[in-house]
Amino acid sequence: MHSRIKRIVRALIRKYRTTNVYELAKCLGIVLKIVPLGSYSGAYMYLNRRRTIFINSCLNEYERIIVLAHEIGHAVLHKKTNCYFMKSYTLFLTCKIEREANLFAAEFLINDDIIKPYEGFTFEQIAHAENISADLLKLKFNWI
């Protein structure tokens, strides 16, 4: 599963020449709506043959990027399945499609070489130094 998702992410980055989630969503023709969503961080819906992502407007920019990458994962991997991302989300979900969307986000947002300069550091130290989620970093490198 992980290697398949890694290949898909690499192909998208190569094809669209971007590592920006907003640009990728635009290139993929995904409609993006930033609106109040209550207890949800985001949602992916396939509406009238259009891929649509909703992001909760109360999230900060860093949270929006993570949620958008996760929802793009659904748009790419689970095109016709409507999915909701809970506000109290965790990257350690057991549901297959949620785990795949999290892996997509981790692969898209974190460069493979990020840990090279940090030999001997803990996941938390690397995450703090790079200002990224420790859980996302662990997921990217199969440490969970």
Contacts in CASP RR format, 6 or more apart in sequence:
PFRMAT RR
TARGET T0000
AUTHOR 0000-0000-0000
METHOD contacts of the structure
MODEL  1
MHSRIKRIVRALIRKYRTTNVYELAKCLGIVLKIVPLGSYSGAYMYLNRR
RTIFINSCLNEYERIIVLAHEIGHAVLHKKTNCYFMKSYTLFLTCKIERE
ANLFAAEFLINDDIIKPYEGFTFEQIAHAENISADLLKLKFNWI
1 99 0 8 1.000
1 100 0 8 1.000
1 103 0 8 1.000
2 103 0 8 1.000
2 142 0 8 1.000
5 77 0 8 1.000
5 100 0 8 1.000
5 103 0 8 1.000
5 104 0 8 1.000
5 107 0 8 1.000
6 107 0 8 1.000
8 76 0 8 1.000
8 77 0 8 1.000
8 104 0 8 1.000
9 104 0 8 1.000
9 107 0 8 1.000
9 108 0 8 1.000
12 24 0 8 1.000
12 28 0 8 1.000
12 76 0 8 1.000
12 108 0 8 1.000
13 19 0 8 1.000
13 108 0 8 1.000
16 23 0 8 1.000
16 24 0 8 1.000
16 27 0 8 1.000
16 28 0 8 1.000
18 24 0 8 1.000
18 27 0 8 1.000
19 108 0 8 1.000
21 65 0 8 1.000
21 68 0 8 1.000
21 69 0 8 1.000
21 72 0 8 1.000
21 108 0 8 1.000
21 109 0 8 1.000
22 32 0 8 1.000
22 68 0 8 1.000
24 72 0 8 1.000
24 108 0 8 1.000
25 32 0 8 1.000
25 53 0 8 1.000
25 68 0 8 1.000
25 72 0 8 1.000
25 75 0 8 1.000
26 32 0 8 1.000
28 51 0 8 1.000
28 72 0 8 1.000
28 75 0 8 1.000
28 76 0 8 1.000
29 51 0 8 1.000
30 51 0 8 1.000
30 52 0 8 1.000
30 53 0 8 1.000
30 72 0 8 1.000
30 75 0 8 1.000
31 50 0 8 1.000
31 51 0 8 1.000
31 52 0 8 1.000
31 53 0 8 1.000
32 52 0 8 1.000
32 53 0 8 1.000
32 55 0 8 1.000
32 68 0 8 1.000
33 52 0 8 1.000
33 53 0 8 1.000
33 54 0 8 1.000
33 55 0 8 1.000
34 54 0 8 1.000
34 55 0 8 1.000
34 56 0 8 1.000
34 57 0 8 1.000
34 64 0 8 1.000
35 54 0 8 1.000
35 55 0 8 1.000
35 56 0 8 1.000
35 57 0 8 1.000
36 56 0 8 1.000
36 57 0 8 1.000
36 58 0 8 1.000
37 43 0 8 1.000
37 54 0 8 1.000
37 55 0 8 1.000
37 56 0 8 1.000
37 57 0 8 1.000
38 56 0 8 1.000
38 58 0 8 1.000
38 87 0 8 1.000
39 86 0 8 1.000
39 87 0 8 1.000
39 88 0 8 1.000
40 54 0 8 1.000
40 56 0 8 1.000
40 84 0 8 1.000
40 85 0 8 1.000
40 86 0 8 1.000
40 87 0 8 1.000
41 55 0 8 1.000
41 56 0 8 1.000
41 59 0 8 1.000
41 63 0 8 1.000
41 67 0 8 1.000
41 85 0 8 1.000
41 86 0 8 1.000
41 87 0 8 1.000
41 89 0 8 1.000
42 53 0 8 1.000
42 54 0 8 1.000
42 55 0 8 1.000
42 56 0 8 1.000
42 67 0 8 1.000
42 71 0 8 1.000
42 84 0 8 1.000
42 85 0 8 1.000
43 53 0 8 1.000
43 54 0 8 1.000
43 71 0 8 1.000
43 82 0 8 1.000
43 83 0 8 1.000
43 84 0 8 1.000
43 85 0 8 1.000
44 51 0 8 1.000
44 52 0 8 1.000
44 53 0 8 1.000
44 54 0 8 1.000
44 71 0 8 1.000
44 73 0 8 1.000
44 74 0 8 1.000
44 75 0 8 1.000
44 78 0 8 1.000
44 81 0 8 1.000
44 82 0 8 1.000
44 83 0 8 1.000
45 52 0 8 1.000
45 53 0 8 1.000
45 54 0 8 1.000
45 82 0 8 1.000
45 83 0 8 1.000
46 52 0 8 1.000
46 79 0 8 1.000
46 80 0 8 1.000
46 81 0 8 1.000
46 82 0 8 1.000
51 75 0 8 1.000
51 79 0 8 1.000
53 68 0 8 1.000
53 71 0 8 1.000
53 72 0 8 1.000
53 75 0 8 1.000
55 64 0 8 1.000
55 67 0 8 1.000
55 68 0 8 1.000
55 71 0 8 1.000
56 67 0 8 1.000
56 87 0 8 1.000
59 67 0 8 1.000
62 131 0 8 1.000
65 109 0 8 1.000
66 105 0 8 1.000
66 109 0 8 1.000
66 133 0 8 1.000
66 136 0 8 1.000
67 85 0 8 1.000
67 89 0 8 1.000
69 104 0 8 1.000
69 105 0 8 1.000
69 108 0 8 1.000
69 109 0 8 1.000
70 85 0 8 1.000
70 101 0 8 1.000
70 102 0 8 1.000
70 104 0 8 1.000
70 105 0 8 1.000
71 83 0 8 1.000
71 85 0 8 1.000
71 101 0 8 1.000
72 104 0 8 1.000
72 105 0 8 1.000
72 108 0 8 1.000
73 100 0 8 1.000
73 101 0 8 1.000
73 104 0 8 1.000
73 105 0 8 1.000
73 108 0 8 1.000
74 81 0 8 1.000
74 83 0 8 1.000
74 97 0 8 1.000
74 101 0 8 1.000
76 104 0 8 1.000
77 97 0 8 1.000
77 100 0 8 1.000
77 101 0 8 1.000
77 104 0 8 1.000
78 97 0 8 1.000
78 100 0 8 1.000
78 101 0 8 1.000
81 97 0 8 1.000
83 97 0 8 1.000
83 98 0 8 1.000
83 101 0 8 1.000
90 135 0 8 1.000
91 102 0 8 1.000
91 106 0 8 1.000
91 133 0 8 1.000
91 135 0 8 1.000
91 136 0 8 1.000
91 138 0 8 1.000
91 139 0 8 1.000
91 144 0 8 1.000
92 135 0 8 1.000
92 144 0 8 1.000
93 99 0 8 1.000
93 102 0 8 1.000
102 136 0 8 1.000
102 139 0 8 1.000
103 139 0 8 1.000
105 136 0 8 1.000
106 136 0 8 1.000
106 137 0 8 1.000
106 139 0 8 1.000
106 140 0 8 1.000
107 140 0 8 1.000
109 132 0 8 1.000
109 136 0 8 1.000
110 132 0 8 1.000
110 136 0 8 1.000
110 137 0 8 1.000
110 140 0 8 1.000
114 126 0 8 1.000
114 130 0 8 1.000
114 137 0 8 1.000
115 121 0 8 1.000
115 126 0 8 1.000
115 137 0 8 1.000
115 141 0 8 1.000
118 125 0 8 1.000
118 126 0 8 1.000
118 129 0 8 1.000
121 129 0 8 1.000
123 134 0 8 1.000
123 137 0 8 1.000
123 138 0 8 1.000
123 143 0 8 1.000
124 134 0 8 1.000
126 134 0 8 1.000
126 137 0 8 1.000
127 133 0 8 1.000
127 134 0 8 1.000
127 136 0 8 1.000
127 137 0 8 1.000
128 134 0 8 1.000
130 137 0 8 1.000
135 144 0 8 1.000
137 143 0 8 1.000
138 144 0 8 1.000
END
